[in-house]
């Protein structure tokens, strides 16, 4: 299995801190020397270990931002197909 490499290129903020000191963070992370993407996951205090997380493209972050702001998002689902 190939080694996973990462670099936190920009720390954007801490969402929460657990009792054991791990922080759930939003960062821009370059995985395996690729272009950085938005990343939400838990990190230990020195960022040497991480939990499972989610990585988002710029476009996905824009959609998430709209959803969180309560804006209606167009989708490809026809609701009449489910009635």
N, CA, C and O atoms as a DFTB+ gen file, in Angstrom:
332 C
 N C O
     1  1       0.842      -1.172       0.000
     2  2       0.000       0.000       0.000
     3  2       0.892       1.241       0.000
     4  3       1.869       1.310       0.746
     5  1       0.552       2.216      -0.836
     6  2       1.338       3.446      -0.926
     7  2       1.159       4.276       0.337
     8  3       0.103       4.265       0.970
     9  1       2.211       4.988       0.681
    10  2       2.166       5.835       1.866
    11  2       1.333       7.078       1.587
    12  3       1.447       7.694       0.528
    13  1       0.498       7.433       2.551
    14  2      -0.331       8.624       2.454
    15  2       0.471       9.808       2.974
    16  3       1.002       9.771       4.084
    17  1       0.554      10.859       2.161
    18  2       1.223      12.069       2.616
    19  2       0.210      13.200       2.643
    20  3      -0.749      13.210       1.872
    21  1       0.433      14.152       3.537
    22  2      -0.453      15.294       3.622
    23  2       0.318      16.511       4.104
    24  3       1.348      16.403       4.769
    25  1      -0.216      17.672       3.745
    26  2       0.311      18.930       4.251
    27  2      -0.876      19.853       4.485
    28  3      -1.658      20.113       3.571
    29  1      -1.008      20.346       5.707
    30  2      -2.029      21.349       5.993
    31  2      -1.478      22.667       5.451
    32  3      -0.551      23.244       6.020
    33  1      -2.061      23.137       4.344
    34  2      -1.539      24.347       3.708
    35  2      -2.129      25.612       4.325
    36  3      -1.517      26.679       4.272
    37  1      -3.329      25.487       4.914
    38  2      -3.939      26.635       5.578
    39  2      -4.902      26.143       6.643
    40  3      -5.809      25.359       6.363
    41  1      -4.699      26.607       7.859
    42  2      -5.603      26.282       8.971
    43  2      -6.703      27.341       8.978
    44  3      -6.425      28.531       9.131
    45  1      -7.943      26.907       8.813
    46  2      -9.060      27.848       8.728
    47  2      -9.808      28.013      10.037
    48  3     -10.387      29.071      10.281
    49  1      -9.811      26.979      10.899
    50  2     -10.477      27.137      12.183
    51  2     -10.759      25.827      12.880
    52  3     -10.742      24.755      12.274
    53  1     -11.020      25.943      14.176
    54  2     -11.379      24.798      15.017
    55  2     -12.885      24.825      15.228
    56  3     -13.441      25.847      15.629
    57  1     -13.544      23.704      14.959
    58  2     -14.988      23.587      15.157
    59  2     -15.327      23.159      16.575
    60  3     -16.320      23.614      17.143
    61  1     -14.501      22.280      17.153
    62  2     -14.726      21.814      18.524
    63  2     -13.468      21.133      19.036
    64  3     -12.563      20.799      18.271
    65  1     -13.434      20.934      20.356
    66  2     -12.324      20.240      21.005
    67  2     -12.905      19.156      21.901
    68  3     -13.818      19.417      22.683
    69  1     -12.377      17.937      21.790
    70  2     -12.863      16.821      22.601
    71  2     -12.191      16.836      23.970
    72  3     -11.220      17.561      24.190
    73  1     -12.717      16.033      24.882
    74  2     -12.153      15.929      26.225
    75  2     -10.723      15.397      26.207
    76  3      -9.942      15.684      27.114
    77  1     -10.384      14.636      25.195
    78  2      -9.021      14.084      25.110
    79  2      -8.050      14.988      24.358
    80  3      -6.905      14.608      24.114
    81  1      -8.514      16.194      23.989
    82  2      -7.635      17.178      23.387
    83  2      -7.590      17.212      21.874
    84  3      -6.924      18.070      21.293
    85  1      -8.293      16.287      21.224
    86  2      -8.340      16.298      19.764
    87  2      -9.256      17.442      19.318
    88  3     -10.242      17.753      19.986
    89  1      -8.920      18.064      18.183
    90  2      -9.731      19.159      17.667
    91  2     -10.317      18.788      16.314
    92  3      -9.639      18.221      15.458
    93  1     -11.589      19.120      16.138
    94  2     -12.236      18.972      14.831
    95  2     -12.000      20.292      14.111
    96  3     -12.400      21.352      14.592
    97  1     -11.344      20.220      12.948
    98  2     -10.867      21.418      12.277
    99  2     -11.312      21.486      10.821
   100  3     -11.587      20.474      10.176
   101  1     -11.370      22.719      10.336
   102  2     -11.523      22.977       8.908
   103  2     -10.184      23.509       8.422
   104  3      -9.705      24.539       8.897
   105  1      -9.587      22.803       7.476
   106  2      -8.286      23.170       6.928
   107  2      -8.296      23.006       5.418
   108  3      -9.167      22.342       4.855
   109  1      -7.323      23.616       4.778
   110  2      -7.002      23.279       3.399
   111  2      -5.847      22.297       3.473
   112  3      -4.799      22.603       4.043
   113  1      -6.038      21.107       2.894
   114  2      -5.041      20.046       3.000
   115  2      -4.675      19.547       1.605
   116  3      -5.539      19.296       0.765
   117  1      -3.378      19.413       1.385
   118  2      -2.867      18.797       0.166
   119  2      -2.587      17.332       0.486
   120  3      -1.728      17.028       1.313
   121  1      -3.310      16.429      -0.167
   122  2      -3.127      14.991       0.022
   123  2      -2.267      14.461      -1.107
   124  3      -2.567      14.697      -2.278
   125  1      -1.203      13.749      -0.772
   126  2      -0.301      13.155      -1.760
   127  2       0.165      14.168      -2.804
   128  3       0.208      13.879      -4.000
   129  1       0.512      15.361      -2.320
   130  2       1.082      16.440      -3.137
   131  2       0.137      16.939      -4.232
   132  3       0.586      17.511      -5.225
   133  1      -1.165      16.724      -4.055
   134  2      -2.154      17.245      -5.007
   135  2      -2.591      18.631      -4.555
   136  3      -2.195      19.104      -3.489
   137  1      -3.416      19.279      -5.383
   138  2      -3.935      20.586      -5.020
   139  2      -4.707      20.495      -3.706
   140  3      -5.421      19.518      -3.478
   141  1      -4.575      21.495      -2.844
   142  2      -5.290      21.467      -1.557
   143  2      -6.801      21.486      -1.747
   144  3      -7.326      22.100      -2.675
   145  1      -7.485      20.790      -0.833
   146  2      -8.944      20.776      -0.786
   147  2      -9.375      21.091       0.639
   148  3      -8.598      20.945       1.583
   149  1     -10.623      21.525       0.782
   150  2     -11.168      21.767       2.109
   151  2     -11.321      20.427       2.804
   152  3     -11.711      19.436       2.187
   153  1     -11.013      20.405       4.080
   154  2     -10.990      19.144       4.818
   155  2     -11.509      19.368       6.228
   156  3     -11.058      20.273       6.930
   157  1     -12.463      18.534       6.640
   158  2     -12.998      18.568       8.008
   159  2     -12.721      17.219       8.636
   160  3     -13.188      16.192       8.143
   161  1     -11.953      17.215       9.736
   162  2     -11.658      15.977      10.458
   163  2     -11.060      16.316      11.815
   164  3     -10.708      17.464      12.085
   165  1     -10.949      15.286      12.675
   166  2     -10.314      15.456      13.978
   167  2      -8.821      15.212      13.875
   168  3      -8.362      14.341      13.136
   169  1      -8.071      16.004      14.637
   170  2      -6.615      15.901      14.691
   171  2      -6.171      15.845      16.143
   172  3      -6.773      16.464      17.020
   173  1      -5.086      15.075      16.381
   174  2      -4.515      15.098      17.720
   175  2      -3.767      16.427      17.875
   176  3      -3.581      17.145      16.892
   177  1      -3.335      16.764      19.106
   178  2      -2.752      18.091      19.333
   179  2      -1.563      18.449      18.444
   180  3      -1.418      19.617      18.083
   181  1      -0.709      17.497      18.078
   182  2       0.450      17.852      17.246
   183  2       0.241      17.538      15.758
   184  3       1.186      17.605      14.972
   185  1      -0.979      17.202      15.377
   186  2      -1.347      16.912      13.985
   187  2      -0.575      15.746      13.371
   188  3      -0.393      15.686      12.155
   189  1      -0.124      14.819      14.218
   190  2       0.569      13.632      13.707
   191  2      -0.401      12.473      13.474
   192  3      -0.075      11.522      12.764
   193  1      -1.598      12.554      14.075
   194  2      -2.632      11.528      13.885
   195  2      -3.943      12.222      13.567
   196  3      -4.189      13.355      13.981
   197  1      -4.781      11.510      12.817
   198  2      -6.052      12.094      12.408
   199  2      -7.153      11.064      12.467
   200  3      -6.900       9.860      12.427
   201  1      -8.375      11.545      12.562
   202  2      -9.545      10.684      12.482
   203  2     -10.103      10.708      11.071
   204  3      -9.567      11.370      10.182
   205  1     -11.187       9.973      10.885
   206  2     -11.858       9.984       9.583
   207  2     -12.458      11.361       9.362
   208  3     -12.855      12.046      10.304
   209  1     -12.513      11.744       8.112
   210  2     -13.040      13.066       7.813
   211  2     -13.660      13.119       6.438
   212  3     -13.896      12.095       5.796
   213  1     -13.917      14.329       6.005
   214  2     -14.495      14.557       4.688
   215  2     -13.679      15.640       3.996
   216  3     -13.291      16.633       4.610
   217  1     -13.426      15.431       2.709
   218  2     -12.687      16.381       1.889
   219  2     -13.636      16.923       0.829
   220  3     -14.366      16.167       0.189
   221  1     -13.617      18.238       0.653
   222  2     -14.555      18.899      -0.250
   223  2     -13.827      19.761      -1.273
   224  3     -12.829      20.410      -0.959
   225  1     -14.342      19.760      -2.507
   226  2     -13.827      20.654      -3.538
   227  2     -14.356      22.066      -3.283
   228  3     -15.229      22.268      -2.439
   229  1     -13.821      23.035      -4.017
   230  2     -14.321      24.414      -3.913
   231  2     -15.811      24.474      -4.223
   232  3     -16.563      25.178      -3.548
   233  1     -16.235      23.739      -5.241
   234  2     -17.645      23.745      -5.635
   235  2     -18.531      23.151      -4.541
   236  3     -19.608      23.677      -4.261
   237  1     -18.082      22.061      -3.926
   238  2     -18.862      21.438      -2.856
   239  2     -18.966      22.356      -1.643
   240  3     -20.000      22.382      -0.975
   241  1     -17.915      23.104      -1.354
   242  2     -17.960      24.052      -0.238
   243  2     -18.971      25.160      -0.529
   244  3     -19.684      25.598       0.374
   245  1     -19.038      25.613      -1.769
   246  2     -20.017      26.645      -2.131
   247  2     -21.445      26.134      -1.932
   248  3     -22.293      26.860      -1.414
   249  1     -21.718      24.892      -2.338
   250  2     -23.049      24.310      -2.152
   251  2     -23.346      24.159      -0.659
   252  3     -24.446      24.484      -0.211
   253  1     -22.379      23.671       0.108
   254  2     -22.561      23.523       1.554
   255  2     -22.853      24.867       2.203
   256  3     -23.728      24.969       3.063
   257  1     -22.132      25.882       1.797
   258  2     -22.334      27.231       2.332
   259  2     -23.762      27.702       2.066
   260  3     -24.410      28.263       2.950
   261  1     -24.252      27.475       0.846
   262  2     -25.624      27.862       0.510
   263  2     -26.631      27.078       1.334
   264  3     -27.612      27.642       1.819
   265  1     -26.397      25.781       1.496
   266  2     -27.309      24.957       2.300
   267  2     -27.359      25.442       3.747
   268  3     -28.434      25.526       4.340
   269  1     -26.203      25.758       4.308
   270  2     -26.150      26.225       5.691
   271  2     -26.785      27.604       5.856
   272  3     -27.294      27.932       6.928
   273  1     -26.755      28.401       4.806
   274  2     -27.376      29.728       4.846
   275  2     -28.868      29.670       4.524
   276  3     -29.535      30.704       4.492
   277  1     -29.393      28.468       4.286
   278  2     -30.817      28.303       4.055
   279  2     -31.261      28.627       2.646
   280  3     -32.457      28.788       2.400
   281  1     -30.325      28.728       1.712
   282  2     -30.697      29.001       0.338
   283  2     -31.149      27.717      -0.336
   284  3     -30.638      26.633      -0.054
   285  1     -32.110      27.860      -1.224
   286  2     -32.603      26.685      -1.945
   287  2     -31.612      26.311      -3.036
   288  3     -31.126      27.171      -3.771
   289  1     -31.322      25.038      -3.132
   290  2     -30.377      24.532      -4.125
   291  2     -31.153      23.722      -5.149
   292  3     -31.966      22.869      -4.795
   293  1     -30.892      23.999      -6.426
   294  2     -31.496      23.180      -7.472
   295  2     -30.787      21.840      -7.508
   296  3     -29.572      21.768      -7.320
   297  1     -31.536      20.787      -7.747
   298  2     -30.917      19.468      -7.866
   299  2     -31.502      18.744      -9.062
   300  3     -32.404      19.240      -9.736
   301  1     -30.975      17.574      -9.306
   302  2     -31.423      16.788     -10.452
   303  2     -32.556      15.840     -10.109
   304  3     -32.952      15.033     -10.951
   305  1     -33.090      15.914      -8.899
   306  2     -34.130      14.994      -8.464
   307  2     -35.502      15.589      -8.744
   308  3     -35.796      16.719      -8.354
   309  1     -36.322      14.824      -9.417
   310  2     -37.692      15.230      -9.661
   311  2     -38.541      14.633      -8.542
   312  3     -38.752      13.422      -8.487
   313  1     -39.028      15.506      -7.643
   314  2     -39.765      15.022      -6.473
   315  2     -41.021      14.248      -6.857
   316  3     -41.473      13.401      -6.085
   317  1     -41.603      14.518      -8.041
   318  2     -42.810      13.804      -8.476
   319  2     -42.536      12.323      -8.699
   320  3     -43.462      11.513      -8.664
   321  1     -41.260      11.952      -8.931
   322  2     -40.914      10.558      -9.124
   323  2     -41.032       9.763      -7.834
   324  3     -41.068       8.533      -7.873
   325  1     -41.094      10.446      -6.678
   326  2     -41.122       9.773      -5.384
   327  2     -42.501       9.799      -4.745
   328  3     -42.659       9.310      -3.626
   329  1     -43.502      10.352      -5.417
   330  2     -44.848      10.457      -4.842
   331  2     -45.667       9.258      -5.202
   332  3     -46.830       9.164      -4.810
